[in-house]
Structures are given as structure tokens and as C-alpha cells.
Amino acid sequence: MSTNSGSIRPYSFLLIQLNRVVDALWIFVGLYALMDYRGEWSEELIWLALLAAAVFALLSQINYLYRSWCVAPLHDEISIIWRSWLSTLLIVVLVLYLFDNLFPINKTAVLIWFIITPLMLVATRVVVRLALRFSRRQGRNFRTAAVVGMNEIGHRVADRILFNRWMGVRLVGYFDERSLNHQRLTVDGPVPLVGNMDDLLAQAAAGEIDIVYIALPMRAETRIKELIERLADTMVSVYFVADFAVFDFLHAQWETLSEMPVLRVIDSPFNGFNGFSKRLQDICLASLLLLILAVPMLCIAIAIRLTSSGPAIQRQLRHGLGGEEFTIYKFRTTVAEANDNQRERIEDDDPRITRIGAFLRRTSIDDLPQLINVLQGRMSIVGPHPHPLKLNDEHASLIQRYILRHKVRPGMTGWAQINGLHGETESLDKMRSRVEYDLEYINNWSFWFDLRILILTLVRIWRERGCFSVRAAPKGSPTR
């Protein structure tokens, strides 16, 4: 075993289990300290704390919180903590609402508990990381790593190790069968070429290396297999770094097929718990907005009927989840005859737009009835904005991966909209940019990404009065 091996690493499993216990204690102790200080501690609160601890433990396990975080950034761990705790909050609040007679407790105190608990959970992680960083500065608790393959993939691995020194990994250098004067050898950066595979195996056997990152191209299957078999006779941890950058994945993840590891390369992020939390988020937010905006929306509908003939709500066809057609609701902004052909696009300067319709389109108010689509499950608050059917038909064959936008529910606002790609698509390049933003959203979806988009949407609406609508931007403004 390497003399440089991390002093904590052999106990990592026990530390992960200790993490579970500490989290549960924080949840329990936080409520106890708050309520005992107020003289309101009771048996009912014990059951409430146990319920919260159990739900948080289950959701954290689903979100992979309890694992080794030694080479992962702190903000990723904090994100999982907040996501798991917010879901716990929703479940516990539901229980308190349904069984209010069983939990006659101070709701304000419980709300304070819900706020301070995640802060304590995060503070624990910060303290642990600071302690590990101090330990590494003293020359303890670090591991040595080697990169096999002095190429572009290997350089990316080395750069990440050198840049993220907080991980406690010291890079020995590259190992490659090619010599420095080889034409195809990529030489740059501060990391040296240490030797060939025999040198690597010798150092690994001597305990001088703890981790080996194999960064050989996937076509070198025979060499990779041989190297892994030889390294299996040592105590090193081996990681294969596949060059997946050559593929264009969509929300790629590792899964298992009856214990066989498989890589999911194209799929929706809203499967399992993610789908449940996304749908719950949509229902809660859409319901709240409808309650707040019900009276103003009724007034708008009356104004539309009084100023022009035809229904207040117009129905149009859009492609939704899985490419299926659904009926989208909008406040009517044109004369009634303009809605006869639902596959026709209405330009912003179309003379058939009514006077009040121009205002509704400019301020994005015409999209508010889509909150009903959200409650129906046809749309989401945040997602790729649905295009008219004719627009889809025109671009599906012109833009690669265009159809993948339909892997998720369409949204009232999205990543493309807040990046200025809204309004009319006057060129193929603008539509291609819009699709790129939509796919970036699908690839990187998270609760916090949705929250960021919602906040930025409100900011843009305040500043520009119209980022919710596909047609909200005036003629000549940036399009999405």
C-alpha cells in the first residue's frame, strides 16, 4: 500500500454510514432544541422528527447523496441536500395538513426548523471539507494518480486533477508506450511523460500509485483489456475515461439491464423521481398562479369579447411530449377569422391582430391560459416552448436533433427565451440556436436550473415586457 495513501480512505464506508446518522441527528436535534427552548416539546414532535428523518434518508439515497464526494464539487452535494430537503418539506407539510388533529403544534416554529435544518446539514459538509483540506496541507490524506495515454483525453483528465487540488489527488504524470519524439504524441502542459506500461505496473506494484486513469481511445480495446487485467494484480483503483465527446448525447446516464451495465445515451431527464418532482413543481406553481391571476384573467377575457367578435380563448394545435398533438390555450389576439387555419403562423405585424391583442402579445399576457395546459399535464412551466405545427414540419428535416425537443413537455418559458431567442425565427440559424438552447436545458436539467430560469424570466418580463411568448418580441428584436 502506498505510503501516501489517504488516511481516511480505508474507512470511507464507515464514514458514509456515519454521515447518515449525523444527518438524522441534525434533523431530530434541530427540532428538539427549537421546541424545548419554547417549552413545547411533545411526543407528537418525536414522531414528526422521525418522519422527516426517514423521508430525507430515503430521498437522499435516491438522489445518491450518501457516497464518496472526495472528487466531486461541494455545490453538487449541496444541491442534492436542498433538493431532498425541499421534497421532504412537501411531504411533511402534506402530513401535517391531512392529520392536523394529530399534530397540534406551533406551525411557525416548525417553519423555522425547516429553514435551519438544511443550513446545519450544509455546514457539516463545509466543516468536513475544510478539515480534509487542512489535513492535505499537512501532507496527509492524499492519493497519487497516473494517467495512461498522453493524448487529448488524457490532457483533459490531468487538467481537472491539477485545477481541483481540493480533491487531494497528486498527479504523478503520463504513462504511454510512445516516446516523446513520436509524431502522434500530444505534448503540452506541466505534466511529464513518466514512462511506459511496464513502468506503470512496477510503480503500482510498489504502492507508489493509488489511482490509474486509462484515457486510451475506445478503439484500443485489446490494450485496455490487457492493462486492466495486469493492474488487477495490484492495489490501485482503475478508472476508464471514455471519450464520449465524439458522440452527441442527450441526458446520458449509466444504468443496468438485469445487472448488465448500459449507457443511456438519449432519453428524457424526467424519469422516476425527477419526473415526479418536476410534475409536483408544475402543479403547485400553476395552481398558485391561477389563484392569484383568476380575476385579472377573467377581466381580460371580458375585454376581448367586448372589443372584437369571437371567443376570448383561442385553441391551437402544438406538438407536445413524445411528439403527440395537443390543444394549447391562449387569449385570442387576432380577429376570429385568422384562427381558422391553425397551422398558419401569425407575424407580429399582421394587420389581423386586434388592438388589445397587440398589447397582450407585447406583454405576454396572451400565454396565461397555458397554465391550464400545465395542470392538464400537457405542458410544463419551464421547458422548450412549443412551436406551431407548420414551423415544426419545416424545421424537423433541416435541423439535426430538432425532434429531441419533444423528449420533455413543452414549457411556457425556457432557457432559449431568457437568452434572447424569442419572437419570430427569421432565419434557420436563429432556429438552430433556439434548438441548441433547448437541448442544453434537457441535458442539464435540475430543480435549481428551473428556478434560475423562472427568476430570469421574471426579470426579463419586468425589463422587456414579453419574454414568455414565442411572438412577444416586437419586429426586429432578438429572436430565439
N, C-alpha and C positions, 0 to 999 in steps of 0.2 A: 504493500500500500504506500502511496506517495506520502512523503513527509510534509508535503504542502497541502494535503487533503484538508477539506473543511472540517473543523472540529465538531460542527453541528450536523453535518450531512448524515452520519450513521443513525442519527436519532430523528430524522425528518418525519418518519411515520408517526412516532410518538408526539412530535410537536404539532403535527396536523390535527391529531385527536385532541391534544391539549387546547388547540385553537377552538375546536367545537365547544369544549367545556367552558372556556373563558367567555365566549360569545353568549352562551346560555346564562352564565352567571351575571354578565353585564345587564342582560335583559331583565333578569329577576331582581338583582340588587338595585338597579336603577329605579324600578317601580317601588321596591320596598323602602328605599331611602327617601323617596319623594313623599310617599303616603304616610310612612311612620313619622316623618317630620311634621306632617299636618295632623297626626293623631287619627288617621283614617284607615290604618292597615286592617284588613279583614281576611277571612277565609276565601271570600269570593275573589279577592285580588290575587291570591295564590294561584287559583285556577286560571285567572286571566293571564298571569305571567307565564305559567306553564304552557298555556295555549300559544301565546306569542312565541315563546322559545321553540316549541315543537314545529310550528309553521315556518319560522325563519330557518330552522335547521333543515327542513325538507326542501324549501325553495333554494337555499344556498347550495344544497347538494345537487339539485337540478341544474343550477347555474355554474357548477364547478368552482365554487369558492374555496372548498377545502382540498387544496392540492398545493404542490410546491410552487411558490411565487418568486423563487430566487432569481430567475432570469426574465421576469415579466414586470412591466412598469407599474408603479403604485396606482396610477389613475385607473387602470383596468380593474384592479382589485376593489378600489373604492366604488367604481361604477356598479359592480356586482352587488356590493353591500347595500347601496342605496336602492337598487332595483329590487332586491329581495326584501328589504325592509318596507318599501312602499307597497309591495304586494301583500306583505304581512299586515300592514296597516289596513288595507282594504278589507281583508278577511276578518280581522278582529273587529273593525267598526261594524261590519255586517252582523257579526255575532252579537255585539252589544245592542244593535238595533232590534234584532229578532228576539233576543232574550233580555230585554231591558229590565224586566221584573226580577231576573236572577242576578243582575249586576247593578244594584243601586249605588253607583259610585260617582265620584266627582269627575265629570267629563273634562273640565279644564285641566285638572291635574294629570289625567291620562293623556291629554294632548301634549302637555309639556314632556311627559315621559316619551312619547313617540318622537319628539324632536331631539331630546338629548341622547337617547339610546344610540342612534347611528353615529352621532358625534363621538361617543365613547368607543364604539366599535372601530371607527376610523383612527381615533387617537391611539388605540392599542397597536394597530398596524404601523403607524408612523413611528412609535417608540421602538418597536421591534426592528424596523429597518434602520433607524438611527443607531441602535445598539450593534447591529451587524456591520454597518459602515465603520463604526469606531473600531470594532474587532478587526476588520480587514486592514485598517490603517495601522494597527499594531502588528501586522504580519500574520494574523491568524484568520482561519475560516475563509480561505480562498482555494480555488481549484485551478489547475493548469489545463489548457486546451491546445489542441493541434488541429489544423485544417488540412485535409487531404485534397489536393487539387489547386494549383496556383493558376486560377482562371477567373473569369468574371464572377461566377457564383461564389468561389472561394473568397474573392475580394469583398463581396457584399457581407459574407459571414464575418470576416475579420473586422470590417468597418464597424459592424454592430457591436462586436465584443469590445473594441477599443473605445468606442463612443460611450457605451453604457458600462463604465467601470464600477458602478454601484452593484453590478451583478456579482462581483467578487470572482471574476474569471480572468486569469492571466494567460495571454496568448504566447505559446512557445514559438510558433511560426508555421510555415507551409511545409508539407511533405509532398513530393512529386517525383515520378520516375524520370522526368525530363530534366536536363541540366539547364543552367542559366542561359547558355548560348543557343537554346532551342528556339527556332523561329516562332512557334505557336505558343510559347510560354508567355503569359501576360505578367509583366513585371512592373509594379508600381506600388507606392505606399511604403510605410515604415516597417512592415513585417518581412523578415528574411525567409529565404528558402533554406530550411534546416537540413533536409536530406531526402532519401527515397523511402520506399515502403519498408525495407529491411531496417533502416534506421528508426522508423516509427515503431515497428514491432519491438525492437530492442529497448527503446525508451519506455514503451508501455509495459513491457515485462519487468523492467527495473523499477516500476512505480513512479516514474518521473512525469507521467501524463495521466490526467484523470478523465478527460473528455476528448473524444475524437469526432470532428465534424467531417463527414465524407461529402465533398462538393464536386464529385465527378459527374459528367453528363450521363443521363439515363441510358444512352446507347452503350455505355461501358458496363453492361450488366455482368459479364463474366468477371471482370476485375473487381467490381464492387462486392460480388458474392464471395470471391476468394478472400478479399481483405476482411470482410465481416467474419468469416469463418476463422481466420487466423487471429483476429482481435478477440474472438470469443474465448481464447485461452489465456486472456489477461483480465485484469480487474477494471478496465476502463469502461466508461459509458459511451456508447456509439450512437451517433445521430446521422441519418442520411438526409442531406439537404437537396431535395429535388428541385430542378429548375422549372417550376411551374409557370414562370413568367412567359414562357413561349406559348402558353395556352391563354385563352381569354375566358376565364371562369366567371360564373355568377353565383356569389354566395357559396363558395366551395367549403366543404367540411368533411372531416373524416367520420365515417360511420362503420357499422358492422352488419354483415349479412350472414346471420347464423354463425357468429364468431369469426367470419371472414372479414378482414378489414377492407373497406371500399372507400373510394374518394368520390363524394358527391360534387360534381363539377358545375352543374346548372340546376338551380332549384330556387324556391321561394324561401325567404328567411322566416316566414310566418307559419312555421310548423310547430306542433306541440305547444309548449308553454309560451313561446314567443307569440304564436297566433292567438292564444287565449288572452295574454296581457295586452296585445295590440287591440283586440276587439273590445276588451273591457275599457280601455282608454278611450276608444271611439264612442262607445255607448255613454260613458259618463260625461264626456266633454260635449257631445252633440245634445244630450238631454239638458245639460246646464244652459247651453247657448239658446236652445229653443225656448226654455222657460224665460230667459231674460229678454229674448227678441220677439216673443209671440205677438205682443201688442203692436210694436213697430212694424212687423211683417204684415199684420192684418191691415194696418193703415196704408201701407204701400200697395197691397192688393186692391183696396178700395180706390186709391188714387189712379191706379192703372185702368180699372174698369170705367171710372168717371171721365177719363181723358181720351180713351180710344175704345173702339168696339172689339170684342173678343174676350177670351178668358184671361184671368190675371196670371195664371201659371201656364207656361208652355212646356210641352213634353217633347224631348228629342231622344234619338237613339244614340247610344255610345257602346263601345266595346269595354267590357269590364274584366273581372278576374277570369282567367282561362280563355279570354277572347270571346266570351259569351256576350250577346247584345242585352242591354238593359235600358230602361227608360229613365232619363235624367230629368230632374225638375229644375226649372229656372223661372224667374219672373219674366213675363213677356216684355220685350224691349222694342219690338217692331210691330207694324200693322199686322193684323191677323193673317192676311193672305201670304205673308212672307214665310210663314211657318208650314205651309202646305208641303213643301219639299224638304223633308227633314235631313236629307243628305247634302243640302246646299249650305255653303259657308256664307255667313253674313259679314261683310267687311265693315270696319269701323266707320267708314264714310258713306255707308249705304243710305240712300235717301229714305228708305222704308223704316229707318229707326225713328221711333217717336221721340217727342221732346223729353218726356220723363224717362224714356228708355235710354237716351244718351247719358242722362245723369246716373241711372242705375248701373250702366256698363262702366262708366268712368270711375265710379266709387266701388265697383264690385258687389254692390248690394243685390244684383240680379242673381248671384250664385247662392244666396242664403237658403232657398228651398232645398238645396242639396243636403242640408242637414237631415232631411227626411230620408234621402238615399243612404246616408250614413247609418241611421237607425235601422233601415231595412237590411243592412249588410251588403249593399251593392257598392258602396264607396267607403273611403276612409277619410278622416280629417286631413291626414298627411299622406301623400303618395303621388305617383305620376299623374298629371292632370289628363283627363280623358279628352281625346280628340274627336271631332266629327268623323262619321264613318267614311266619308269621301276622302278625308285627309289621311286616314289610316290606309285605305286602299291604295292611295297614290304613293305612299312612302314605304310601305311594308317591303316592297321588292327593290327599293332604291337604297335603303339604309340597312346595313348589316346589323343583326341582333335587335332590330326595331320591335319585333314581336315579343321580345322578352319583357317589355314594359308591362305586359299583361300577366306576368307571374305573381303580381300583387294587385290588391284592389286599387282602383284609381282614387286620387285624392282631390280635395278642394284646394289645397295648396301643396307645394312641393319644393324640392331642392332646386329644380330648374327655375321656378318662379322667383325665388328670392335672390337668384344670381342674375336677374335682369332678363332672363329668357322667357318673357311673357308677351302676350299680344299676338299679332299676326306673324306667321312664319313666311317671310318674304323671299327666302332662298332655301335651297337644300342644305347649305352649310349651317344655317341657323337651326333648322330642324335636327340636323345631326348633332349639334351641340346640345340641344334640348334632350335628346335621347341619351347622350353620354352622361349628363347630369342625373337623369332618371335612373340609369343603371348604376351609377355611383351610389345613389341613395339606397338602392336594393342591396348592393354589396356591403354597405357599411351601416345598415340599419341598427339602431339601438333606441332605447327609450329616450336617452339624452339627445340623440340626433333629432328625434321628433320634436322634443322640447325646444331645441335650438331653432329649428325651422319655424315653429309656431311663434316664438318670440321675435325672430327676424321678420316674419310675415306681418305681425302687428306693427313693427317699426316701419316697414315699407308702406303699409296701408296709411299710417299716420303721415308719412312724408310725401307719398306719391298718390295716395287715394286710389289704389287699384291694382294690387298685385295678386288678388285672389282669382281674378277672372282670366281666362285664356284670351279674351278680347278686351281686357280692361285698359291696356295701354293705348294712348292716342296714336294716331298715324304718325310714323316717323320715329317713334320712341324705340329703345332697345327691345328686341323681341326674343322670345325664348325658343 
